[in-house]
Amino acid sequence: MLRVITRFLGLLLLAAAFAALVIDGTKSIASETLVVTPLAQIAAQVAPAKFPLLQGAIESRFGHFAWKPITTTLLALPGWLIAGALGGLIFAATRRRVVKIGYSSR
């Protein structure tokens, strides 16, 4: 049951990545330039009250070194890339292993 729920979460992340890619593509076609929405902008739109508190929370939990090189780099990447990578990893990690029946072990 847990595998089904986790796999569904991965599928939702993949669907969100596809939707974000379509939105960026539509904006790019409309403006005739390449438009890429970074993850920081998406997070600020989804949770405007909590996003400014993110830096303090990460620095207090993981230390000052975790904010500048790691988190700012991840927040600068496109949102569809992060959602697609997480969804793909979750989806691949929860797949059923194929039982090899009828194959020689030699």
C-alpha positions as CSV (number, residue, x, y, z in Angstrom):
1,M,0.0,0.0,0.0
2,L,2.9,2.4,0.8
3,R,4.4,1.6,-2.6
4,V,1.1,2.6,-4.3
5,I,0.9,5.9,-2.4
6,T,4.6,6.7,-3.1
7,R,4.3,5.8,-6.7
8,F,1.2,8.1,-7.0
9,L,3.2,10.9,-5.4
10,G,5.9,10.4,-8.1
11,L,3.3,10.4,-10.8
12,L,1.8,13.7,-9.4
13,L,5.3,15.2,-9.5
14,L,5.8,14.1,-13.1
15,A,2.4,15.6,-14.0
16,A,3.3,18.8,-12.3
17,A,6.6,18.9,-14.1
18,F,4.9,18.5,-17.4
19,A,2.4,21.2,-16.6
20,A,5.2,23.6,-15.6
21,L,7.0,22.8,-18.8
22,V,3.9,23.5,-20.9
23,I,3.4,26.8,-19.0
24,D,7.0,27.8,-19.6
25,G,6.7,26.8,-23.3
26,T,3.5,28.8,-23.7
27,K,5.1,31.9,-22.2
28,S,8.1,31.4,-24.4
29,I,6.0,31.2,-27.5
30,A,3.9,34.3,-26.5
31,S,6.9,36.5,-25.7
32,E,9.1,35.1,-28.5
33,T,12.0,34.6,-26.0
34,L,13.0,31.7,-23.8
35,V,11.1,31.9,-20.5
36,V,12.2,29.6,-17.7
37,T,10.5,29.9,-14.3
38,P,13.0,29.2,-11.5
39,L,12.0,27.1,-8.5
40,A,12.4,30.1,-6.2
41,Q,9.7,32.0,-8.0
42,I,7.3,29.1,-7.9
43,A,7.9,28.6,-4.2
44,A,7.4,32.3,-3.5
45,Q,4.1,32.2,-5.4
46,V,2.9,29.0,-3.7
47,A,3.8,30.0,-0.1
48,P,4.5,33.8,0.0
49,A,4.4,34.0,3.8
50,K,6.7,31.0,4.4
51,F,9.3,31.4,1.6
52,P,11.2,34.3,3.3
53,L,11.6,32.0,6.4
54,L,13.3,29.3,4.3
55,Q,16.8,30.7,4.6
56,G,16.7,31.0,8.4
57,A,15.3,27.5,8.7
58,I,17.9,25.9,6.5
59,E,20.8,27.8,8.1
60,S,19.6,26.9,11.6
61,R,19.2,23.2,10.8
62,F,22.1,22.5,8.4
63,G,24.4,25.4,9.0
64,H,25.4,28.5,7.1
65,F,27.3,26.6,4.4
66,A,24.1,24.8,3.2
67,W,22.3,28.0,2.1
68,K,24.7,29.7,-0.3
69,P,26.2,27.0,-2.5
70,I,23.5,24.3,-2.3
71,T,20.1,25.8,-1.8
72,T,20.5,28.9,-3.9
73,T,21.7,26.7,-6.8
74,L,18.7,24.4,-6.5
75,L,16.3,27.4,-6.3
76,A,17.8,28.8,-9.5
77,L,17.0,25.7,-11.5
78,P,13.8,25.5,-13.5
79,G,10.8,24.2,-11.5
80,W,9.9,21.6,-14.1
81,L,13.4,20.1,-13.9
82,I,13.3,19.7,-10.2
83,A,9.8,18.3,-10.1
84,G,10.5,15.9,-13.0
85,A,13.7,14.7,-11.5
86,L,12.1,14.0,-8.1
87,G,9.1,12.4,-9.7
88,G,11.2,10.2,-11.9
89,L,13.4,9.1,-9.0
90,I,10.5,8.3,-6.9
91,F,8.7,6.5,-9.7
92,A,11.9,4.5,-10.6
93,A,12.6,3.6,-7.0
94,T,9.2,2.2,-6.4
95,R,8.9,0.0,-9.5
96,R,8.5,-3.7,-9.1
97,R,11.6,-5.8,-9.7
98,V,11.2,-8.2,-12.6
99,V,11.6,-11.8,-11.6
100,K,13.8,-13.6,-14.0
101,I,12.2,-17.0,-14.5
102,G,13.5,-19.3,-17.1
103,Y,16.9,-17.7,-17.5
104,S,20.1,-19.6,-16.9
105,S,22.2,-18.5,-13.9
106,R,25.4,-19.5,-15.6
